[in-house]
Amino acid sequence: MFNLIQKRDGRVVSFDKAKIADAIFKAAQRVGGEDRKLADDLASIVIVYLGEKFTSEHILHIEEIQDAVEKVLVETSHAKTAKEYILYRDSRNRIRRATHLSPKETTDYALFVRSSKDDIVQWDRTKIIDALIREAEVEPEMAEKISREVETQIKNWDVQTLTAPLIREMVDVKLIEYGLERARRVHTRLGLPLRDVGRVIIYKNKENANIPHNPEATNLTLAESIKKEYALLEVFSQDVADAHIRGDFHLHDLGMIDRPYCSGQSLEYVKKSGLDLTNALSIAKPAKHPETLLAHMVKYSAALQGHFAGAIGWDAINLFFAPFLVGMDDTEIHQLAQMLIFEYSQQSVARGGQAIFSDINLYWEVPKHFENVEAIGPGGQYTGKTYSEYSHEAQRFAWALFDVYKEGDGSGRPFFFPKPLVHITEKFFKTPGHEDFLLHICSVASSMGNPYFVFDRGETAKISECCRLSFKLEASDIDDARYPWKMRYTALQNITMNLPRVAYTANWDESKLFKQ
């Protein structure tokens, strides 16, 4: 059902089916007709015809309705009524042309608008009305009033071409003047001032050290600014948005509001399934060699980075690589460790030209929940052994990784990614060789600063991917560990409470402090 109709003078009024029926009945009366119900039925047919031709959001013009009436009358065999309707319509048109010399409309001044679709169209005030009703749910009468006031203001300007954003801003000002703040929020245009866009393109992003300065990175920064505005206007309530802006707390990664925060992954999924990415041009079967598995892992991380705002963390990397390392000498394992770290640290070709924000979780011991899990080896096949039988290979790989971290890159600088997270558990201190390994990683920590220490106390496990997911190992978790690809997790959102500000605003008032 249609809601609006545009009159010949440009006014937009509410659609009324009864007026169509009245016009049909009057034409029928002039040729002897007396059936009012038939006129109502014909009006319904006219509406059905218009509904097939236009969407319900379309603002019907009076001429479109009259054309439809003529067509329906002819096709339903009401020739006399159709003829009378056509003659009456024609006579009214001739009278209007002869007696009405209307003032010049805005379009007479050859006014054009550069639309948001990058084309130039002739000025049409009804587009303002349509946008206000469709986007902001403004009442038709108010939408009509605002559109006329904006048009009057434009008439006083000596311009030939306007931009759609400028017109929208003028309408937003009118919405504020009439106290329609909710409508203004919905109708507002998101974007950046010209000067700010120029600064993003020319100067390096100083807010995120992980974003380089290149065209792909500036695309990311500009896109994030739009999504950040959208999040504060549309996703979060006004109270939450205001609290973020005031600094009561900080909502992280608002520029990536359409994705979860971070992801904890298991290499077992990649080992078992191979690489079958959405929209990829090819599918890779499960890896048969450690170098291939590493390539799958890195490519999968790059793909996941497009779906998460924060880090991609991998659990028990040294343990899950272990079945592929059997028979390799120290030089080969060192080379694989070097490949892994360099591949991640040099992936500045992913989202926004960034290096992949990546974490690798490492264990000296075999975690309790993986001890009796059957290991997956080359080709995605089970090896017939449990992971507890691969502890030696896992330890050799962990040691080699920290050898590479200690060496640094080609210039001797620390590797920032992937971040190594060493899990320290009660079992760690009962595992042979733990003292030497601890001295090794502490040496790397003191010289390079990149190791993280994750303390798994009690019957808990943690998966780290910039944030930490800590959970108590229940029977169901132990069961899931038999299928480690099930043990994948995500954090939906990250928020930082501004506790110093709470104390500051409380101003020594403890009751106010704890209330906040």
N, C-alpha and C positions, 0 to 999 in steps of 0.2 A: 504494500500500500504506500502511495506517495504521501509526503508530508507538506511539500511546499509547491507554490506556483509563482512564476514571475509574470507580472503584468506588463503591459506595453510601455508604461512609463518607467520601468525598471524596478518598481516596488516588488518585494517578495512577501507574499501572504500565505496563510494556511490553505492547504488543498481542501476542497469541499466538493464531494461527489454530487450533492444535491443541486449545485449550480449547473452541472452538466445536464442532469435530468430536467431542470427547469428550462434550459435552452432548447432541448429536444422537444419537450412538451409544447412550448410556445410555437415552434415551427410546425408541429403537428396540428395544433389548434387552428392555425391560419389556413390549413387545407382540409379542415373538418374533423380532425382527430380529437378523441375525448378520453383515451385510455392512459391515465397517469401511470398506472403500474407498468405498462409497456415501456414508457419513457424511462422509468427507474431500471428496468431490466436492460434496456439498451445502454444506459449509462454504465451499468456493471460490465457489459461487453466491451465498452470503450476502455474501461480501466484495465481489463484483462489484456486487451490489445497493447495498451501503453506499457503494461508490465512485461510483455514479451519483447518490447523494443528498447526499453530503458531499465536501468537498475532502480531500486527503491530510493537510493540516495540522490538520484538525479533530480534537479530542480526543473520541473516542467515549465515550458513557456506557453503562454496562452495560445499561440499559433500552433504549437504541437498538439494541443488538446483539440482545437477546432479541426485540424487536419484529420485527426483520429475519428472525430464525430462524423465527418463527411464520409470517410471510408467505411465505417461501420453501418451507417444508414444505407449506403449503396449496396454493400455486400449482403445485407439482411433483407433486401427487396423492399425497402421503404423509399422508393424513388421520389414520390411527391414531396415527402417530408425533407428528403435530402436536397431536392431542388430549392425548396423554400428556404432551408437553412443556408444554402450557398448564396442565394440572392440577397438574403438579409445581411449575411456576413460581408458581401461585396459592397452593399450600399453603405454599411457602417464604415468601411475602409475609405470609401470615396468622401464621405462627410468629414472624416478625420483629416484627410489630406487637404481638403478645401478650407477648413475652418481652424485648424490648429497649426500654428507656426511656433513650435516649441523652442525654447532656448537651446543654445548649443550644448550638446552633451560633451563629456570629457573626451570621448573618442574622436570628436570633431577636431580636436587639437593634435591629432596624430600622436597620441600617447601610447607608448609601448612598454612592455615589462619583460625584463630578462628573467626567465623562470629558473627554478632550482634544477630543471632538467637541461639547462644550458641551451635553451632555444628562446627566441624572441616572439612574444605573442601580443596581440592587441589588448589594451586595458579592458577588464571585465569585472565590474564591481561585485557581481554575483559570486565570484570565486571566494571573496572574503566571507560572504554570507555562508556559503557551503562549508568552508573550513571551520568557521565558528560553530556551526551546528553539528557538523560531523566529528570534529576533533575535541571541541571544548564543551559540547552540549549546551550551548547558549540558546536561549529562547529565540524563535524566529524574529519576533518584533525587535528585540534588542540587537540581534545580528544585523537586521536591516538598518537600524538607527546608526550603529557604529560604522557600517560600510559607507553610508551617506556622509557621515562626518569626515571620514578619512578621504573620501572622494572630493569633498568640498575643499579640504586642506590642500590636496594635490593640485586642484584647479588653480590655486593661487600661486603655484610655483612655475617658474619658467624652465620647465624640463620637458624633454621628449622621451627619455627612456629611464625607467625606474628598475630597481632590482627587487625580486621577491622577498629577500631578507629584510630590506628597508620597509616594505609595505607591512610585513609581519610585525616588525618592531613598532610601527605606528599603531597597528591594531592592539598590540599588547599594552601600549600606553593608555589607550582608550579603556581597555579592560580594567586597568588599575584605577583610572578616574571614576569608573562606575562601581568600584569595590568588588570586582569579580576576580579575586586573587586566585581561587582554585582554577578558574577557567584560564587565567593568564599562565599558570604553571603548566597546564596541559598544552596550551597553544604555543608556548615559547619555543624559540629556535635555539638549538645547541650549536656551539661553534666557538671559534677563537677570533679575536681582533686581528686585523691584517699585520700589525706590528709584531704581535706575539708569534704568528705563524712564521714571519721572517726570522725572528730570533731562534725559533726551533730549528729552522733549516740551516742557519749560519753558524750558530754556536753549539758547542757540545753539551749534552745533557749532564748536569752536575748532580742530579738527584739519585741516579742509579749508576754506580761504577761499572756495572755489568753490561751497560748499553754503550756500544761504540758510537762514533760519529760518522754515519754514512747515510745514503738515501733511504735504505731499508729501515734504519733505526729511526730516522725522522718520521717515516710513515707510522711506525709503532707509537711514537710519542704523540703525534697528532691524533691518531685513532684513540689512544688511551684518554686523552683530554675530553673527547666527546663522550666516551662511555662513562667517565667519572661524573660528568654533569648528569648524564642519564640516570646513573645509580642514585645520586643524591636527590633527584627530582621524582623518580618513578619507582625505584625498587624499595628504598627505605622510607619509613614514615618521616614526617616533618620533624618530630622530636629527636629521632635518631640522627637524622641529617644535621640538625642544628647542634647536637651534642658533639658530633664529629668536627664540625666547623669551629666550634668554641674551643675544642681541644680537650673535652672531658675524656675522650678516648679516641683511638685512631683505628679506622677501618682500613685494613691493608688492601692494596691492589684493587682499588675501586675502578681503575681503568681496565680491569679484566673481570668485570662483574658477571660475565656470562659463562664463567667456568669455575670449577672448584679450585681450592688453594694449592694443595700439593698432593703427591701420590707416592705411596710405598709399593714397590713392585717386587715380584719374584722372578728370578732368571729361569726357574723351572717352567714357567709358562712359555717362554721363548724357546727353551730346549725341546719342549714337547710339541709345540705347534708350528715352529718355524716363523717366518715373517710374512704375514698376509695383512697388509695395511689397507685401510679404506682409501680408495681412489689411486692406489699404487698401480703402476703399469705392469708389474710382475709379482709373482708369488714365489717365495723361497721355502723349500722344505727344511725340516730340522737340520741343524748344523752337524757335520761329521768331524770337523776339525776345530780346535780352540780359536784359531784366528777368525774362522767364519762365525763362530758363536759370538765373539767379541764384536764383529761387524754388525751382526743382528741386534745385539744389545745397544750399540751406539745409535743405530738408525731408529730403533724403537723408541729410544729416549728422545731423539729429535722430534719424532712424530708426536709423542706424548706432550712435549713442551707446548705444542699448539693447542692443547686441551686443558692445561693447568697453568695457574698463575705463578706458583712457586716451584719448589724443587721436585725432581724425579729421583727418588731414593731406591736403591737396590739392596735387598736383604742377603746377608751371608754370601757375598760374592766369591770369596776365596773357597768356601765350602762347595758351592754349586758348580764352580769351574773344575773342582778337583778330579772328577771322573775323566775329564779330557786331558789331564796332565800326567797320567800314568806313563812312565817310560821316558819322560822328557828330562834332559839334564838341566843343570842350574843356569847355563847360558840361555837355553831356549825359554825357560820360565821367566828369566829376567827380561828377555826380549818381549815376551807376551805382556808382562807387567808394564813395560815401557810403552808398548803400543796402546794399552788400555788408557793410561794416564794422558798420553799425548793426544790420542783421538778425542777424548772428552775436552781437554783444555784448548784444543784448536778448532772446536766446532762453532766458530763465530759466523756461521752461515745459516743458522736456524732462525727462529722467531725474532724478527727485528734486528737481525745481525748479531744476536747475543750468543755467547758461549752457553752451552746447556747447563742450567743450574742443577747440578747433580751431586748426589751423595752415594757413597758405597759403604755398606755396613760390613765389618770384618770381625771374625772370631778366632782366637787362638785355640780354644777348645771347640768341640762339637756341641752346640747347644742341646740341652736336654730334649727339647721337642723335635729335634732332627736326628737324634741318635739312631733310632730304629726305623727311619724312613728309607725305603728302597731308593737307591740312587738312579738318576736318569743320566745316561751317557750319550755318546755319539749317535746321531741319527734318531734321537728321541726315544731310544730303546732303554729298557731297564737293564742294569748291569748284573743283577743278581746279588749285589752287595748292598749293605746299608751305608749311610754316610759316615757312621762311626769308623768304618774300615778305610776311609779316605782322609783321615786326620793328618797323616804325614804330608800328602800332596797339598792339602789346604794350608798347612802351616808354612810350607815352602813358598807358596804363592803369596801369602800375607807378608812374609819376610821380604820377598822380592819387591813387592809394591812399595814398602817403606824404604828399601834401598833406592828406588827411583825417586821417591819423594825427597830423600836426603840429597840426592845429586842435583835436583832442580832441573830447570829447562836448559835450552842451549846456551843461555847466558848465565846460568846458575841461579836464576830467580825461582821463588817458590811457585808451586802449582796451586792455583786457587780452586780449580775443579779438575776431577771430582773430589769432593771433600771426603777424607778418610775418617770414618767413625769406628773406633775400637771399643767393643763391648767388654766391660769388666764385670765378671760375675764371681760368685763364690767358687764355682768350678774352675774359673780361670786360674786361681791361686793353687789349685790342686793338680793342674795339668803340667807335665814335665816340660821344661824349657821356658816356662812363663817369665822367669826372672830375666833371662837374656833378652827375650822379646820385649819385655817392658822397658828395659834399658835402651833397646834399639829405638822404640817409638818415642821414648822421652828425649832421646838425642835428636830425633827429627823435630819434635815439638820445640825444643829449645833453640834449634838453629833455623828452622823454617816456619814454625808456628802454625802449620796446617792441620795436624791431627786433632781430633775431638775424642774425648773420653766419655763413654756412655755407661753409667753405672746401673746394671740390672740387679736390683736388690730383691731378695726373697724369691718367691715363685712368680716372677713377672718376666715379661719379654717386652722389648722395645723395637719398633721400626722407626728409623730416623730418616726424615727427608726435609731438612731445614726446621721443621717442627718435630715433635716427638710423640709417637703413639705408644703409650704404655698400657699393657693389659695383663691381668692375672691369668696364668695358664690354667684354664679349666679343662675338664675332660674333653669337651667339644673342640677346644683348640688343639689338644694333642691329637685328636682324630683328624682334624683338618690338616695338621702337619704331615700326615701321610700323603697328602696331595698338596704340596707346598704352593702350587699355582693358585690355590684358593686363598692363601694368606696374602692378599693384596688389599691395600687400604687407601683411603683418601681423607684429607681434612677439607671441609667445605669452605670455611672462612677463618680468617685470622684477625684478631682484634687485640689491641694493646690498651690497657687501662692506664690513664695518666694519674697515678697515685700521688706523685708530688703536687700536682695541681689541686687534688682533693684536699690535701693537708693545707695548702696555701689558702684556698678559699674558705676553709673551716675557721681559720684565724684563731687558733688555740681553743676552739670550742669542740670538745670531744663528742658531745651529743650530735652536733652537726657533722662532724667527721664521719662517725659510724653510720649516720643516716644516709650520707652520700654514698 
